[in-house]
Amino acid sequence: MHPFLDVKKLSDEEIVDRLGRAYSYMNYQTALGHNPTVHSIKEVIQALEDERSSRLNTQMTEEHKRKFPKMSEPIELGKLEEEIRRLI
């Protein structure tokens, strides 16, 4: 995490906007050969990407739990066996 940037306070749109600006600025600094600046920008980009990934993972987990609320419950195989016996 970059010491001067608290990415948890940013909205999703701000993160995407700052990532775009950081990548374009990094490309510009790379062309100029300013390696220390490029390294610092890479740290900012990594912090932003990590936060974005964390938020996406959280959203997907919540959506999965909402779609499949009984996913963590054990499967009762006994009922399946009873129906197979009934069909045979």
Z-matrix of the N, CA and C atoms (Angstrom, degrees):
N
C 1 1.444
C 2 1.522 1 109.17
N 3 1.297 2 115.10 1 138.22
C 4 1.462 3 120.31 2 179.59
C 5 1.529 4 108.97 3 -74.99
N 6 1.331 5 117.58 4 136.30
C 7 1.473 6 119.92 5 -173.76
C 8 1.527 7 114.90 6 -67.61
N 9 1.330 8 118.51 7 -21.54
C 10 1.463 9 120.50 8 -176.05
C 11 1.523 10 113.28 9 -105.24
N 12 1.318 11 117.90 10 9.92
C 13 1.454 12 120.34 11 -175.98
C 14 1.521 13 109.76 12 -134.29
N 15 1.324 14 116.36 13 119.24
C 16 1.457 15 121.20 14 175.52
C 17 1.528 16 106.96 15 -101.81
N 18 1.320 17 115.62 16 97.62
C 19 1.459 18 120.78 17 -173.87
C 20 1.522 19 112.56 18 -74.31
N 21 1.316 20 118.55 19 -16.89
C 22 1.461 21 120.95 20 -179.73
C 23 1.522 22 111.91 21 -68.41
N 24 1.323 23 117.73 22 -21.70
C 25 1.459 24 121.83 23 -179.85
C 26 1.528 25 112.34 24 -83.96
N 27 1.324 26 117.36 25 -11.28
C 28 1.463 27 120.95 26 -176.89
C 29 1.521 28 111.31 27 -85.35
N 30 1.336 29 115.27 28 149.22
C 31 1.463 30 119.24 29 174.36
C 32 1.529 31 108.73 30 -80.96
N 33 1.326 32 116.16 31 169.11
C 34 1.464 33 120.17 32 179.66
C 35 1.524 34 111.39 33 -60.49
N 36 1.316 35 116.81 34 -40.52
C 37 1.467 36 120.87 35 -179.86
C 38 1.528 37 111.05 36 -65.73
N 39 1.321 38 116.35 37 -39.15
C 40 1.463 39 119.92 38 178.66
C 41 1.523 40 111.13 39 -65.86
N 42 1.317 41 116.78 40 -37.04
C 43 1.468 42 120.36 41 178.72
C 44 1.520 43 110.05 42 -63.81
N 45 1.328 44 116.90 43 -47.11
C 46 1.467 45 120.69 44 -179.94
C 47 1.527 46 110.68 45 -62.94
N 48 1.332 47 116.51 46 -41.93
C 49 1.466 48 120.77 47 179.03
C 50 1.527 49 111.21 48 -63.40
N 51 1.310 50 116.72 49 -44.97
C 52 1.472 51 120.25 50 -179.55
C 53 1.524 52 111.86 51 -68.23
N 54 1.325 53 117.32 52 -33.41
C 55 1.464 54 119.65 53 175.69
C 56 1.522 55 110.55 54 -63.35
N 57 1.316 56 116.65 55 -44.53
C 58 1.466 57 120.07 56 178.73
C 59 1.519 58 111.85 57 -60.94
N 60 1.314 59 115.75 58 -45.25
C 61 1.471 60 119.25 59 179.08
C 62 1.516 61 111.64 60 -66.14
N 63 1.340 62 116.96 61 -39.09
C 64 1.467 63 120.39 62 -178.57
C 65 1.525 64 110.88 63 -66.18
N 66 1.331 65 117.38 64 -41.98
C 67 1.462 66 120.04 65 178.48
C 68 1.526 67 111.55 66 -64.02
N 69 1.325 68 117.58 67 -42.25
C 70 1.466 69 119.05 68 179.48
C 71 1.531 70 111.26 69 -67.50
N 72 1.336 71 116.92 70 -39.81
C 73 1.459 72 120.20 71 178.23
C 74 1.528 73 110.77 72 -67.10
N 75 1.334 74 117.00 73 -37.94
C 76 1.461 75 120.31 74 178.65
C 77 1.531 76 110.42 75 -64.04
N 78 1.327 77 116.96 76 -42.15
C 79 1.466 78 119.85 77 177.69
C 80 1.527 79 111.54 78 -61.12
N 81 1.324 80 116.05 79 -39.94
C 82 1.462 81 120.94 80 178.46
C 83 1.530 82 110.36 81 -64.34
N 84 1.332 83 117.37 82 -45.34
C 85 1.463 84 121.30 83 -179.07
C 86 1.526 85 111.37 84 -69.35
N 87 1.333 86 117.27 85 -32.29
C 88 1.464 87 121.03 86 176.98
C 89 1.524 88 109.92 87 -64.58
N 90 1.318 89 116.07 88 -41.62
C 91 1.465 90 120.62 89 179.03
C 92 1.535 91 111.16 90 -63.73
N 93 1.319 92 116.32 91 -32.89
C 94 1.463 93 120.31 92 179.18
C 95 1.528 94 112.49 93 -81.30
N 96 1.332 95 116.87 94 -14.63
C 97 1.456 96 120.64 95 178.51
C 98 1.514 97 114.44 96 83.31
N 99 1.320 98 117.16 97 24.09
C 100 1.469 99 121.17 98 179.67
C 101 1.531 100 109.58 99 -90.76
N 102 1.307 101 116.54 100 80.67
C 103 1.460 102 121.57 101 -174.35
C 104 1.526 103 114.86 102 -62.55
N 105 1.338 104 120.78 103 -41.56
C 106 1.470 105 118.82 104 177.97
C 107 1.535 106 112.47 105 -61.54
N 108 1.325 107 116.11 106 -37.98
C 109 1.463 108 120.08 107 177.77
C 110 1.516 109 110.58 108 -66.72
N 111 1.325 110 116.46 109 -41.33
C 112 1.462 111 121.31 110 178.49
C 113 1.525 112 110.23 111 -61.34
N 114 1.326 113 117.24 112 -41.67
C 115 1.462 114 120.98 113 178.89
C 116 1.527 115 110.89 114 -62.43
N 117 1.315 116 117.09 115 -42.57
C 118 1.461 117 121.26 116 179.06
C 119 1.530 118 110.79 117 -64.68
N 120 1.318 119 116.98 118 -41.24
C 121 1.464 120 120.81 119 178.68
C 122 1.528 121 110.15 120 -65.02
N 123 1.331 122 117.11 121 -37.85
C 124 1.469 123 120.48 122 178.34
C 125 1.533 124 110.80 123 -62.65
N 126 1.333 125 117.60 124 -36.01
C 127 1.460 126 120.90 125 177.02
C 128 1.525 127 110.47 126 -64.33
N 129 1.322 128 116.87 127 -41.89
C 130 1.463 129 121.16 128 178.55
C 131 1.526 130 109.74 129 -64.56
N 132 1.329 131 116.25 130 -44.74
C 133 1.463 132 120.87 131 179.91
C 134 1.531 133 109.64 132 -61.09
N 135 1.320 134 117.75 133 -42.56
C 136 1.463 135 120.86 134 -179.64
C 137 1.527 136 110.87 135 -62.90
N 138 1.329 137 117.09 136 -41.41
C 139 1.469 138 120.62 137 178.99
C 140 1.529 139 110.07 138 -64.16
N 141 1.332 140 116.88 139 -42.21
C 142 1.460 141 120.37 140 179.34
C 143 1.525 142 111.70 141 -66.98
N 144 1.331 143 116.68 142 -43.13
C 145 1.471 144 120.66 143 179.37
C 146 1.530 145 110.88 144 -64.65
N 147 1.329 146 117.58 145 -40.26
C 148 1.459 147 120.93 146 178.75
C 149 1.533 148 111.19 147 -62.57
N 150 1.325 149 116.41 148 -43.91
C 151 1.461 150 120.20 149 179.37
C 152 1.529 151 110.85 150 -65.65
N 153 1.315 152 116.38 151 -42.49
C 154 1.471 153 120.22 152 178.59
C 155 1.525 154 110.63 153 -62.18
N 156 1.322 155 116.50 154 -44.19
C 157 1.455 156 120.79 155 178.67
C 158 1.527 157 111.30 156 -63.41
N 159 1.308 158 117.15 157 -41.38
C 160 1.454 159 121.85 158 179.05
C 161 1.526 160 110.96 159 -62.71
N 162 1.319 161 116.94 160 -43.34
C 163 1.461 162 120.65 161 179.30
C 164 1.526 163 111.39 162 -66.00
N 165 1.322 164 117.15 163 -41.91
C 166 1.461 165 120.36 164 178.61
C 167 1.530 166 110.55 165 -63.73
N 168 1.323 167 116.76 166 -40.91
C 169 1.458 168 120.82 167 178.59
C 170 1.525 169 110.74 168 -63.26
N 171 1.309 170 117.04 169 -41.94
C 172 1.463 171 121.46 170 178.32
C 173 1.520 172 110.93 171 -63.77
N 174 1.329 173 116.96 172 -44.11
C 175 1.462 174 120.89 173 179.30
C 176 1.532 175 111.17 174 -63.13
N 177 1.321 176 116.99 175 -42.62
C 178 1.455 177 120.29 176 -179.48
C 179 1.529 178 110.87 177 -66.97
N 180 1.319 179 117.30 178 -38.64
C 181 1.461 180 121.00 179 178.19
C 182 1.522 181 110.57 180 -64.02
N 183 1.330 182 116.79 181 -44.41
C 184 1.464 183 120.51 182 179.00
C 185 1.526 184 111.23 183 -64.71
N 186 1.322 185 116.79 184 -40.78
C 187 1.461 186 120.51 185 178.67
C 188 1.528 187 110.73 186 -65.19
N 189 1.318 188 116.53 187 -40.65
C 190 1.460 189 120.99 188 178.76
C 191 1.528 190 110.39 189 -63.63
N 192 1.325 191 117.10 190 -42.51
C 193 1.465 192 120.61 191 178.31
C 194 1.526 193 111.25 192 -65.57
N 195 1.333 194 116.50 193 -34.45
C 196 1.458 195 120.47 194 179.30
C 197 1.536 196 110.75 195 -70.87
N 198 1.334 197 117.49 196 -39.45
C 199 1.458 198 121.22 197 -179.29
C 200 1.526 199 112.20 198 -75.17
N 201 1.317 200 116.74 199 -35.73
C 202 1.458 201 122.17 200 -176.93
C 203 1.527 202 109.89 201 -125.90
N 204 1.331 203 117.28 202 74.45
C 205 1.472 204 119.29 203 -175.14
C 206 1.527 205 113.79 204 -66.98
N 207 1.322 206 117.83 205 -24.77
C 208 1.461 207 120.17 206 -177.76
C 209 1.523 208 111.90 207 -99.70
N 210 1.309 209 117.94 208 18.29
C 211 1.458 210 121.59 209 -176.10
C 212 1.526 211 112.45 210 -64.93
N 213 1.322 212 117.71 211 -32.57
C 214 1.461 213 119.72 212 -177.15
C 215 1.532 214 112.79 213 -85.62
N 216 1.336 215 117.33 214 -8.05
C 217 1.450 216 119.97 215 178.76
C 218 1.532 217 109.68 216 -76.88
N 219 1.321 218 117.09 217 147.71
C 220 1.464 219 119.24 218 179.95
C 221 1.531 220 111.43 219 -68.49
N 222 1.314 221 116.10 220 150.81
C 223 1.452 222 122.21 221 177.97
C 224 1.524 223 108.26 222 -84.41
N 225 1.304 224 115.94 223 131.52
C 226 1.457 225 119.92 224 179.98
C 227 1.520 226 108.47 225 -91.79
N 228 1.308 227 115.73 226 102.87
C 229 1.457 228 121.10 227 -178.87
C 230 1.518 229 112.18 228 -77.31
N 231 1.311 230 117.91 229 -20.67
C 232 1.455 231 121.56 230 -179.74
C 233 1.514 232 111.85 231 -60.29
N 234 1.314 233 117.97 232 -39.31
C 235 1.454 234 121.40 233 179.90
C 236 1.528 235 110.68 234 -65.29
N 237 1.292 236 116.52 235 -38.43
C 238 1.455 237 120.69 236 179.62
C 239 1.527 238 110.29 237 -66.07
N 240 1.318 239 116.76 238 -43.01
C 241 1.466 240 120.76 239 179.16
C 242 1.526 241 110.99 240 -62.79
N 243 1.330 242 117.00 241 -39.40
C 244 1.462 243 120.68 242 178.85
C 245 1.524 244 110.97 243 -63.15
N 246 1.295 245 117.99 244 -41.08
C 247 1.460 246 121.05 245 -179.90
C 248 1.527 247 111.04 246 -69.22
N 249 1.318 248 117.78 247 -35.78
C 250 1.471 249 120.46 248 177.55
C 251 1.523 250 109.09 249 -66.40
N 252 1.317 251 117.71 250 -42.63
C 253 1.475 252 120.62 251 178.76
C 254 1.518 253 110.92 252 -63.10
N 255 1.317 254 116.02 253 -37.76
C 256 1.450 255 120.30 254 -179.90
C 257 1.520 256 110.83 255 -66.59
N 258 1.336 257 116.43 256 -36.65
C 259 1.470 258 120.42 257 -179.75
C 260 1.527 259 112.37 258 -74.09
N 261 1.307 260 117.48 259 -26.53
C 262 1.479 261 121.38 260 -177.48
C 263 1.467 262 108.31 261 -83.35
